Amino acid sequence: MERYTGTPARERSPRRLSAIRVTLGLTTTCIAFAGCDPVGPTLLRFGSDGLVRVTVEVPLQGGLGWMEQVFTWQSDGAWSLFEEIGYDTLMGDRSLLRSPGLPFRFAANYVSLLHLVNENRGTRLWGLRDLDPNCGIGRSRVSFLIHDNLRDDQKEWTRCAPEATPLRGLSIQGVDPDDGSARVIQVVLRARDFTLGADFDGYAYTGSLPFGTLERGTESGMDLNESTVFRSTGERGRSEPPREWLDFWKQHTRDSGRPPPEVDWASEMVVVAAVGVRRELGDSVEVRRVLVIDKDRDMKFEIVERIPGDYCAPARRTVRPHHIAVTRRDTARVSYGFREERVPCGV
């Protein structure tokens, strides 16, 4: 995950340093006595040189898993969307999307967002109470942060959404306006619409059930030519591991004696995502989504093969990319969906 680590201070003239000191002094007074936004004689709103960050934490399947989305937008216009999905205490998969093209395309919208945060009556955040709410398993936790480079300071507002909803489906319908939830969520929605767009369909884990990673790699004692699901038989399941799983693990680990990962076979099942032997480094496989696909509640595992881009020159080597994941046990019929994804060199 990309985290803010600060930027080197630019060289400033004595006149500019004096102006900044005045601005900071007025900022402190303004916040302490009036609750207003920190805007001084330089006419720079808080965060004009800095970034905003949106974090949406979504409980999945009644708290069995989670999804987290972190959207970071720099004042120069560049943005990134980090997403993570997990099951129980296990991370399942991560994804990072960066803004396309030149950053300045989004810079003007960044200024517009700061106007909404600081000056628009219906979306103004300055003066709201600081809260650290526990949103439980039925609601998403939504945070909006502004960091200001010149002041080396930041401010964050956190509220609960009315439902367990990711960034795409957030709404102000049903929120309690008294604690500012509607304002925080409205600002988050505007940040999303100014960049990704309200109809953006490139979120990595939309509709997925939670899953966790047991193992991911490129080395195996077998060719792994196809994907497989292992689960106990019977309507309620059994606690002991299936014989097929034990046979698989023995071959996969080259009979090394390495014990298989812990799985509660009465309530969980394991999928081995694989596409066979590949002949160059950099190729990888991952479970991207676990989907319920129709009225009969059949399950579909969406599997992505990540291939080095057209201008990469990976070393020649025989690999067997695979991703072994655990998810909630289900007796439904299982299918697999495969697609390829080209990735930049070194990613």
C-alpha positions in Angstrom: 0.0 0.0 0.0 1.3 3.4 -0.8 1.6 5.6 2.3 2.4 9.3 2.6 6.0 9.7 3.6 6.4 13.5 3.2 8.1 15.5 0.5 11.3 17.6 0.8 10.7 21.2 1.6 11.2 23.6 -1.3 13.6 26.5 -1.1 11.7 29.6 -0.1 12.6 33.2 -0.1 12.5 35.2 3.2 9.3 37.0 2.0 7.6 33.7 1.3 8.7 32.3 4.7 7.2 35.4 6.4 3.9 34.9 4.6 3.7 31.3 5.6 4.3 32.2 9.3 1.5 34.7 9.1 -0.7 32.1 7.5 0.0 29.5 10.1 -0.6 32.0 12.9 -4.0 33.0 11.5 -4.8 29.4 10.9 -4.3 28.5 14.5 -6.4 31.4 15.7 -9.1 30.6 13.2 -9.4 26.9 14.3 -9.2 27.6 18.0 -11.8 30.4 18.2 -14.0 30.2 15.1 -13.9 26.6 13.9 -13.3 27.9 10.4 -11.2 26.5 7.6 -7.5 27.5 7.7 -7.2 30.0 4.9 -4.7 32.8 5.3 -3.4 35.8 3.3 -1.8 33.5 0.8 -5.3 32.3 -0.2 -4.1 28.7 0.0 -6.8 26.4 1.4 -5.6 23.7 3.7 -4.4 20.9 1.5 -3.8 23.0 -1.6 -0.3 21.6 -1.6 -0.8 18.1 -0.3 -3.3 15.3 -0.7 -6.6 13.9 0.2 -7.2 10.3 1.2 -10.4 8.3 1.3 -10.6 5.0 3.2 -13.6 2.7 3.1 -13.5 -0.4 5.3 -16.2 -2.9 4.4 -17.2 -6.0 6.4 -18.0 -8.9 4.2 -20.4 -11.9 4.7 -21.5 -10.8 8.2 -18.0 -10.1 9.4 -16.3 -13.3 8.1 -14.1 -11.2 5.9 -13.3 -7.6 4.9 -12.5 -5.3 2.0 -10.6 -2.1 2.3 -10.3 0.6 -0.4 -7.9 3.5 -0.1 -8.1 6.3 -2.6 -5.3 8.8 -2.5 -5.4 12.0 -4.6 -2.4 14.3 -4.8 -2.8 18.1 -5.3 -1.0 17.8 -8.7 -3.9 15.7 -9.9 -2.3 12.2 -9.7 -4.4 9.6 -7.9 -4.3 5.9 -7.0 -6.8 3.3 -5.8 -5.5 0.6 -3.5 -7.9 -2.4 -2.7 -7.5 -5.4 -0.4 -9.8 -8.3 0.4 -9.4 -10.9 3.1 -11.0 -13.7 5.1 -10.8 -14.1 8.8 -7.3 -13.0 9.6 -5.8 -13.8 6.2 -5.2 -11.3 3.4 -6.6 -12.7 0.1 -5.5 -10.3 -2.6 -4.4 -6.8 -3.2 -4.7 -4.5 -6.2 -3.3 -1.0 -7.1 -4.7 1.2 -9.9 -3.0 4.5 -10.9 -4.5 7.4 -12.7 -4.1 7.3 -16.4 -2.5 9.9 -18.5 -1.0 13.2 -17.3 -1.9 14.2 -13.7 -2.9 17.8 -14.5 -6.2 16.5 -16.0 -7.5 16.0 -12.5 -5.8 19.0 -10.8 -8.7 21.5 -11.3 -11.2 19.0 -9.8 -8.9 18.7 -6.8 -9.3 22.4 -6.2 -13.0 22.1 -6.6 -13.1 19.4 -3.9 -11.2 21.6 -1.4 -13.8 24.3 -2.0 -16.6 21.8 -1.1 -14.7 20.8 2.1 -13.9 24.3 3.2 -16.6 26.6 1.9 -19.7 24.9 0.7 -22.4 24.9 3.3 -23.8 21.4 2.7 -20.4 19.7 2.6 -18.2 21.8 4.9 -16.2 19.5 7.2 -14.3 22.0 9.4 -15.9 22.2 12.8 -17.3 18.6 12.8 -16.6 16.6 16.0 -13.7 14.2 16.0 -15.1 10.6 16.1 -13.6 7.2 16.1 -16.7 5.1 15.6 -17.1 1.3 15.8 -19.3 0.6 12.8 -19.8 -3.1 13.6 -20.3 -5.8 11.0 -23.3 -4.2 9.3 -21.9 -0.8 8.2 -18.8 0.5 6.3 -16.4 2.7 8.1 -15.6 5.8 5.9 -12.7 8.2 6.5 -11.7 11.4 4.7 -8.3 12.9 5.3 -6.5 16.0 4.1 -2.8 16.5 4.4 -1.1 19.9 4.0 2.5 19.9 3.0 3.3 23.5 3.8 1.8 23.3 7.3 3.0 19.7 7.8 -0.4 18.9 9.3 -3.4 16.8 8.5 -7.1 16.5 9.5 -9.3 13.4 9.3 -13.0 12.8 9.7 -14.5 9.3 10.2 -18.1 8.2 10.1 -20.2 5.1 9.5 -22.2 4.5 6.3 -25.8 3.2 6.7 -24.8 -0.2 5.2 -21.8 -2.4 4.5 -21.1 -0.8 1.2 -17.9 -0.3 -0.9 -16.9 3.0 -2.5 -19.0 2.3 -5.6 -22.3 1.9 -3.7 -21.9 4.5 -1.0 -25.0 6.7 -0.5 -26.1 9.4 2.0 -29.6 7.8 2.1 -30.3 6.7 5.7 -27.4 8.4 7.4 -27.8 10.5 10.5 -27.0 14.1 9.6 -26.5 15.3 13.1 -23.0 13.9 13.5 -21.9 14.9 10.0 -22.0 11.5 8.4 -23.9 12.8 5.4 -21.3 15.5 4.9 -18.3 13.2 5.1 -19.9 10.6 2.7 -21.0 13.4 0.3 -17.4 14.7 0.1 -16.1 11.1 -0.4 -18.6 10.6 -3.3 -17.5 13.9 -4.9 -13.9 12.8 -4.7 -14.8 9.5 -6.4 -16.9 11.2 -9.1 -14.3 13.8 -9.8 -11.7 11.1 -10.6 -13.0 7.6 -11.1 -16.5 8.6 -12.1 -19.8 7.4 -10.6 -20.0 4.6 -13.2 -16.5 3.3 -12.9 -16.5 -0.5 -13.2 -12.8 -1.2 -12.6 -13.0 -2.0 -8.9 -11.0 -5.2 -8.3 -13.3 -7.1 -5.9 -16.9 -6.0 -6.7 -19.4 -8.6 -5.6 -16.8 -11.0 -4.2 -17.2 -13.2 -1.2 -14.2 -13.0 1.2 -11.2 -15.3 0.7 -7.8 -15.6 2.3 -4.4 -16.7 0.9 -2.9 -19.9 2.2 0.0 -19.9 -0.3 1.0 -18.1 -3.4 4.1 -18.9 -5.5 5.7 -20.4 -8.7 7.3 -23.6 -7.3 5.5 -26.9 -7.1 6.3 -30.6 -7.2 3.5 -31.0 -9.8 2.6 -29.3 -13.1 -0.7 -27.8 -11.7 -2.4 -27.9 -15.1 -5.9 -27.0 -13.8 -7.7 -25.3 -10.9 -9.3 -27.5 -8.3 -11.6 -27.0 -5.3 -11.1 -29.2 -2.2 -14.0 -29.5 0.3 -15.4 -32.1 2.7 -18.3 -34.2 1.6 -21.8 -34.1 3.1 -24.3 -31.4 3.7 -22.7 -30.2 7.0 -19.1 -31.1 6.1 -16.6 -33.0 8.1 -13.8 -31.7 10.2 -11.1 -34.0 8.8 -9.3 -33.0 5.6 -10.3 -34.7 2.4 -8.1 -37.5 1.2 -7.7 -35.7 -2.2 -6.3 -32.6 -0.4 -3.7 -34.6 1.5 -2.6 -36.4 -1.7 -2.4 -33.1 -3.5 -0.4 -31.5 -0.7 2.1 -34.4 -0.6 2.8 -34.1 -4.3 2.8 -30.3 -4.3 5.5 -30.1 -1.5 7.5 -33.0 -3.0 6.8 -35.2 0.0 8.9 -32.8 2.1 6.9 -33.4 5.3 5.8 -29.8 5.4 2.4 -29.8 7.1 -0.6 -28.4 5.2 -2.1 -25.1 6.3 -4.8 -25.1 9.0 -8.3 -25.3 7.5 -11.6 -25.8 9.3 -13.0 -28.3 6.8 -16.4 -28.4 8.5 -16.9 -24.7 7.5 -14.2 -23.9 4.9 -13.0 -25.0 1.6 -9.8 -24.5 -0.5 -9.3 -23.5 -4.1 -6.1 -24.1 -6.0 -5.9 -21.6 -8.8 -3.4 -22.7 -11.6 -2.9 -22.4 -15.3 -0.1 -24.9 -15.9 3.6 -24.6 -16.6 5.1 -21.3 -17.9 8.5 -20.7 -19.3 9.5 -17.3 -18.0 9.8 -15.4 -14.7 7.3 -12.8 -13.8 4.2 -14.8 -14.7 1.8 -15.2 -11.7 -1.7 -16.4 -11.0 -4.2 -15.1 -8.4 -7.8 -15.7 -7.3 -9.4 -12.3 -8.0 -13.0 -12.9 -7.0 -15.3 -15.5 -5.5 -18.8 -15.0 -7.0 -22.3 -16.3 -6.6 -23.5 -16.2 -10.2 -27.1 -17.1 -10.5 -30.4 -18.0 -8.7 -29.1 -21.5 -8.0 -26.2 -19.9 -6.1 -23.6 -21.6 -8.2 -20.1 -20.4 -7.4 -17.5 -19.0 -9.8 -13.8 -18.4 -9.0 -12.5 -15.6 -11.2 -8.8 -16.4 -11.8 -6.3 -13.9 -13.3 -3.0 -14.8 -15.0 -0.7 -11.8 -14.7 1.8 -11.7 -17.6 4.8 -9.4 -18.0 4.0 -6.6 -20.5 5.0 -6.5 -24.1 8.2 -4.6 -23.6 9.5 -6.6 -20.6 12.4 -9.1 -21.0 11.9 -11.6 -18.2 14.5 -14.4 -17.7 13.7 -17.8 -19.2 12.8 -20.3 -16.4 10.2 -23.0 -15.9 7.6 -21.9 -13.3 4.3 -23.3 -12.0 2.4 -20.2 -10.8 -0.4 -20.9 -8.3 -2.6 -19.4 -5.7 -4.1 -21.5 -2.9 -6.9 -19.7 -1.1 -9.5 -20.5 1.6 -13.1 -19.3 1.7 -16.4 -20.2 3.3 -17.5 -23.8 2.5 -20.4 -24.1 0.1 -22.0 -27.2 -1.5 -22.8 -25.3 -4.7 -21.5 -26.3 -8.1 -18.2 -24.6 -8.9 -16.9 -23.1 -12.2 -13.8 -21.1 -13.1 -13.4 -18.0 -15.2 -9.9 -17.2 -16.6 -8.5 -14.0 -18.0 -5.1 -12.5 -18.7 -3.7 -9.2 -17.3 -0.6 -7.5 -18.7 1.4 -5.8 -16.0 4.3 -3.3 -16.3 7.9 -4.5 -15.9 8.9 -4.9 -12.3 5.4 -5.0 -10.8 
